[in-house]
Amino acid sequence: MKSRPLGGGIFLFFYLALPPTIHVDEERMERMRKVDVKEKARVRELRVLNQWKQNDTFQKSMENRKGKPNFVFYEGPPTANGKPHIGHVLGRVIKDFVGRYKTMTGYRVVRKAG
């Protein structure tokens, strides 16, 4: 059997883990704001961040999931293998990606560093 690169396997894992369909109701679509393509990415990011802070969005998302099954993603210390390098960044990105996905699928994900 021929070996395959890890990258393709990771993609396949996340593809298979996605729900077959994602339903977005029409009311929610109407509330969604159209993106101004001329708006600078940094300005948009700051605007959204400010909106999240004003509406306490993150805290509300945690409160909405009280009583739901917990999801824990164990990760070792950030620099257990020596000096920080790009591999450590990849680990953090994967942890963030998986945590966000599990939150969207109804799990209670408590985020802790380390």
Backbone as a ProteinNet text record, in pm:
[ID]
protein_1_A
[PRIMARY]
MKSRPLGGGIFLFFYLALPPTIHVDEERMERMRKVDVKEKARVRELRVLNQWKQNDTFQKSMENRKGKPNFVFYEGPPTANGKPHIGHVLGRVIKDFVGRYKTMTGYRVVRKAG
[TERTIARY]
84.7	0	89.2	55.5	132.9	100	204	177.7	137.5	55.1	6.9	48.6	64.3	104	-3.6	40	-49	-150.7	-113	-202.7	-334	-330.4	-452.5	-540.3	-478.4	-554.2	-625.6	-559.5	-622	-740.9	-725.9	-837.5	-953.4	-924	-1027.7	-1098.1	-1021.6	-1080.8	-1183.8	-1147.1	-1239.2	-1356.2	-1332.6	-1440.3	-1543.5	-1496.1	-1587.1	-1657.2	-1595.7	-1653.9	-1764.2	-1772.3	-1874.3	-2012.2	-2114.1	-2248.7	-2285.2	-2370.1	-2400.5	-2466.7	-2550.4	-2613.2	-2614.9	-2602.8	-2612.3	-2730.1	-2829	-2950	-2936.8	-2956	-2957.1	-3093.8	-3169.1	-3304.7	-3303.7	-3412.6	-3423.5	-3416.4	-3475.4	-3473.4	-3329.7	-3249.3	-3109.5	-3035	-3064	-2997.8	-3030.5	-3154.5	-3193.2	-3121.2	-3094.7	-3026.9	-2878.2	-2824.5	-2681.5	-2652	-2545	-2507.9	-2424.8	-2451.2	-2368.7	-2230.2	-2130.2	-1992.2	-1957.8	-1905.5	-1857.2	-1716.7	-1700.6	-1571.6	-1465	-1507.6	-1410.5	-1359.7	-1426.6	-1384	-1254.3	-1156.9	-1028.8	-1050	-974.7	-990.6	-969.5	-869.5	-841.3	-956	-1013.6	-1126.6	-1246.3	-1270.9	-1380.9	-1359.6	-1237.5	-1205.8	-1229.4	-1184.8	-1205.1	-1352.9	-1428.2	-1572	-1643.7	-1611.5	-1674.4	-1632.6	-1505.1	-1456.8	-1528.3	-1545.4	-1615.7	-1761.7	-1825.5	-1963.4	-1971.3	-1875.7	-1873.7	-1857.4	-1772	-1751.9	-1877.6	-1940.6	-2061.9	-2175	-2189.6	-2299	-2262.7	-2138.1	-2089.1	-2113.7	-2084.9	-2116.9	-2050.4	-1921.8	-1850.5	-1908.7	-1930.8	-1985.3	-2124.4	-2205.6	-2339.9	-2333	-2235.4	-2223.3	-2185.5	-2107	-2071.9	-2193.5	-2270.4	-2389	-2495.1	-2507.1	-2605.3	-2576.5	-2454.1	-2414.9	-2402.2	-2450.9	-2449.1	-2537.5	-2486.9	-2561.6	-2539.8	-2470.6	-2440.3	-2319	-2295.4	-2177.2	-2048.8	-1951.6	-1822.9	-1735.2	-1652.4	-1549.3	-1417.1	-1320.3	-1188.7	-1084.8	-1002.4	-894.7	-764.9	-698.7	-575.2	-458.3	-380.2	-262.3	-150.8	-32.1	80.1	125.2	228.7	281.9	324.6	310.1	336.7	480.2	575.8	714.7	785.1	718.5	778.2	894.4	897.6	1000.5	1113.2	1136.4	1243.8	1189.8	1266.6	1227.1	1103.2	1023.2	902.5	937	854.9	872.2	734.8	730.5	604.6	515.6	573.3	494.6	406.6	454.7	373.9	252	270.7	159.2	54.4	99.8	7.9	-77.2	-14.4	-88.8	-197.7	-167.1	-266.5	-380.4	-346.4	-449.3	-543.5	-488.1	-571.2	-660.2	-603.7	-683	-797.8	-772.1	-876	-981.6	-937.8	-1028.7	-1121.7	-1064.9	-1145	-1240	-1192.1	-1276.4	-1395.1	-1370.3	-1480	-1581.1	-1530.2	-1619.3	-1707.1	-1645.2	-1721.2	-1823.3	-1789.4	-1884.9	-2004.6	-1977.8	-2086.8	-2173.9	-2120.5	-2200.2	-2267.4	-2263.4	-2343.6	-2270.1	-2139.1	-2065.6	-2029.3	-2005.6	-1954.5	-1802.6	-1734.9	-1588.9	-1531.4	-1463.9	-1398.9	-1257	-1222.1	-1089.8	-990.3	-882.8	-777.4	-643.6	-555.9	-421.5	-338.3	-245.9	-150.5	-185.8
-117.8	0	124.1	218.2	339.8	438.2	497.3	594	728	800.9	930.8	1037.5	1161.1	1268.1	1294.3	1339.5	1366.5	1474.2	1574.4	1685.5	1640.8	1548	1498	1425.9	1354.2	1283.4	1378.8	1488.4	1588	1649.4	1682.2	1738.4	1639.5	1513	1411.9	1396.7	1401	1390.5	1500.5	1625.2	1735.7	1731.6	1685.1	1674.3	1571.6	1457.6	1352.8	1390.1	1477.2	1515.5	1620.3	1683.2	1786.1	1723	1791.6	1738.8	1739.9	1647.7	1638.5	1763.6	1829.1	1953.5	2052.5	2177.2	2283.2	2369.9	2377.2	2452.6	2594.9	2692.5	2832.8	2887	2929.4	2975.5	3111.4	3139.8	3262.2	3388	3381.1	3497.7	3535.1	3435	3461.4	3519.8	3469.3	3520.2	3667.4	3706.7	3846.3	3936.4	3883.6	3964.5	3981	3889	3895.5	4018	4084.3	4206.4	4172.3	4241.2	4221.4	4278.4	4213.9	4256.2	4365.6	4474.2	4582.8	4545	4510.1	4463.2	4573.1	4697.5	4807.1	4833.3	4776.6	4794.3	4716.4	4781.1	4716.3	4603	4495.5	4378.1	4413	4494.9	4530.4	4612.1	4702.2	4782.5	4691.7	4596.8	4502.2	4418.2	4369.6	4287	4364.5	4489.3	4571	4600.3	4621.8	4647.5	4525.6	4408	4285.4	4258	4276.1	4255.9	4348.2	4473.9	4569.9	4527.7	4477.4	4429.9	4311.2	4219.3	4103.7	4148.5	4248.1	4298.4	4365.3	4448.7	4518.8	4421.7	4318.1	4222.5	4106.2	4103.2	3995.4	3858.6	3851.3	3734.9	3607	3613.2	3491.5	3435.6	3521.4	3475.7	3415.5	3479.1	3426.7	3289.9	3270.7	3140.5	3032.4	3067.4	2971.1	2940.6	3044	3024.5	2942	2958.4	2882.7	2732.8	2696.1	2555.5	2490.8	2556.3	2493.9	2370.4	2262.4	2137.5	2051.6	2103.2	2025.2	1937	1835.9	1751.4	1832.6	1803.8	1873.5	1812.1	1895.5	1849.6	1904.5	1815.4	1856	1818	1914.1	1891.2	1907.9	1797.5	1804.3	1843.3	1933.4	1980.1	1997.6	1961.6	1974.6	2118.9	2139.9	2275.3	2332.6	2462.7	2521.7	2503.9	2496.6	2485.4	2366.2	2253.1	2134.1	2081	2110.9	2057.6	2156	2247.9	2344.3	2482.3	2557.7	2695.4	2698.5	2805.3	2815.8	2817	2750.4	2748	2736.1	2727.8	2729.4	2610.5	2499.5	2383.2	2411.7	2497.2	2534	2616.6	2700.1	2779.7	2686.1	2587.2	2492	2421.6	2382	2317.3	2406	2533.4	2628.8	2649.6	2656.1	2675.2	2555	2435.1	2314.6	2311.5	2344.7	2345.9	2446.2	2561.8	2663.2	2615.1	2558.5	2512	2402.8	2303.4	2192.1	2242	2329.7	2385	2462.6	2542.7	2619.2	2526.1	2425.4	2331.1	2258.8	2210.8	2138	2229.8	2357	2451.9	2466.1	2477.5	2493.1	2368.3	2252.4	2129.9	2099	2195.2	2182.3	2140.4	2123.9	2086.6	2210.4	2188.7	2295.1	2279.4	2374.5	2369.8	2477.2	2435.6	2531.5	2548.9	2671.2	2698.3	2729.4	2650.5	2671.6	2662.7	2751.7	2750.7	2640	2587.1	2491.3	2349
0	0	0	-80.3	-95.1	17.6	77.3	184.4	124.1	198.3	152.8	250.8	204.4	294.7	399.1	516.7	628.7	595.9	518.6	488.6	428.9	333.6	272.6	373.1	464.9	567.9	660.6	696.6	783.4	712.7	584.6	508.7	505.5	477.9	470.7	604.8	714.3	847.9	869.6	840.8	863.9	766.2	643.7	546.3	593.1	640.3	685.8	815.3	895.9	1023.8	1008.5	891.1	871.8	858.3	909.4	890.6	743.1	697.6	554.8	499.3	578.2	532.6	648.1	614.6	713.9	674.1	760.2	731	785.7	700.6	741.5	705	806.2	776.8	708.3	640.1	560.4	647.4	766.5	856.2	892.3	921.3	955.9	836.7	718.9	599.5	577.4	606.9	589.8	688.5	808.2	909.8	880.7	802.3	773.1	687.1	721.3	651.3	528.9	419.5	300.5	327.2	272.2	291.4	191.8	243.4	158.7	113	-14.3	-63.7	-63.1	-52.6	-48.3	93.4	192.1	330.8	353.8	412.8	441.6	541.9	524.1	609.8	757.1	786.5	926.1	986.4	909.1	956.3	983.7	893	911.5	1036.8	1054.6	1171.5	1300.8	1305.5	1425.2	1448.4	1341.5	1354	1412.4	1361	1410	1554.3	1585	1721.4	1819.1	1780.1	1864	1884.9	1779.3	1789.6	1885.4	1877.1	1966.6	2111.3	2133.8	2270.3	2322.9	2242.4	2283.8	2315	2234.5	2252.5	2344.6	2392	2478.3	2413	2284.7	2202.6	2251.6	2283.8	2324	2453.2	2551.3	2679.5	2660.5	2576.7	2550.2	2483.8	2394.6	2327.9	2428.6	2529.7	2635.1	2722.7	2756.4	2840.4	2768.1	2637.2	2559.2	2559.7	2591.1	2585.3	2722.5	2826.9	2959.7	2955.2	3013	3013.4	2889.9	2790.4	2669.5	2697.7	2615.4	2637	2620.2	2704.4	2698	2589.3	2530	2438.3	2488.8	2507.1	2556.5	2452.6	2416.9	2321.3	2398	2426.8	2504.9	2415.9	2465.9	2394	2496.1	2459	2550.5	2564.7	2644.9	2660.7	2525.8	2506.7	2374.7	2325.3	2412.5	2366	2431.2	2437.7	2498.8	2416.6	2288.4	2199.2	2173.2	2261.4	2239.9	2211.4	2135.3	2104.2	2016	2030.5	1947.1	1798.2	1718.4	1573.7	1507.9	1376.5	1302.4	1337.6	1378	1417.5	1538.3	1628.3	1744.1	1701.7	1602	1549.9	1488.3	1413.3	1351.2	1457	1566.3	1674.6	1730.9	1748.7	1800.2	1701.2	1573.9	1471.2	1468.4	1474.1	1473.6	1597.3	1712.7	1835.6	1823.2	1766.9	1750.4	1651.2	1540.7	1435.7	1487.9	1553.8	1605.7	1714.1	1801.3	1907.5	1852	1751.4	1689.6	1622.7	1553.1	1486.8	1589.3	1696.4	1797.5	1865.3	1883.7	1939.7	1846.6	1716.8	1619.1	1610.1	1646.8	1641.3	1774.4	1868.7	1990.6	2116.3	2110.7	2230.5	2312.5	2440.5	2528.2	2529.7	2471.8	2461.2	2550.9	2657	2746.1	2695.9	2666.1	2608.7	2719.4	2722.1	2821.5	2749.1	2783.2	2722.1	2785.2	2706.1	2759.6	2735.3
[MASK]
++++++++++++++++++++++++++++++++++++++++++++++++++++++++++++++++++++++++++++++++++++++++++++++++++++++++++++++++++

